[in-house]
């Protein structure tokens, strides 16, 4: 049974930091492309960052470049999203996604709220 379990969300002030984690099980994690998406109220879900299975190189949407860093630990089946210099517009539910061959899997999401 495939599971993606996110954690690390919460309420943070503008300029603050959060680190999201997503622990995966039920598939060969090291072979999956892992991504973080987010969905704000009334908006479509958007890709925030992705990381390939082996190179460890991240790709980012322009709005988070130089502020967010995606990383993975294949030994722990975990992908992370370090978020710095957070802005109110970063407020959203953040989802972890795994692309594994022709299949893709989603986590349940974790709420991130940036507000003073």
Residue, then its C-alpha position, 0 to 999 in steps of 0.5 A: x500500500x502506497x503512502x505519502x505522509x507530509x508533516x511540518x506545516x503550521x503558522x509562521x510570521x512573514x520572513x520566517x522558515x518552515x521545513x516540510x517532510x514527506x515520508x514515503x512507503x509502498x514503492x521504491x522511493x529512490x526510483x521516483x521523481x518527487x515533487x511538492x505542490x501547493x494549493x491556495x484557497x480559490x486557486x489551482x494546485x501548482x507545482x512548487x519544486x521537484x527533484x529527480x531520482x538520482x541527480x538530486x538537482x531541484x527545479x523550482x517555480x520562479x516565485x520560490x527560487x532562492x527561498x525554497x530548497x527541495x532535497x531527498x534522503x533515499x535511505x530514509x524514503x523522505x523528501x523535504x522542502x525547506x522554506x525560508x523568507x516566507x511570504x503571505x502569498x506562500x499560504x496554501x496546503x502543500x502536497x507531496x507527489x511521487x511520480x513512479x513509472x506511469x503511476x503517481x501518488x499524492x499525500x494528504x497535504x499539510x497547511x502552511x499559513x504565513x501571517x502576522 
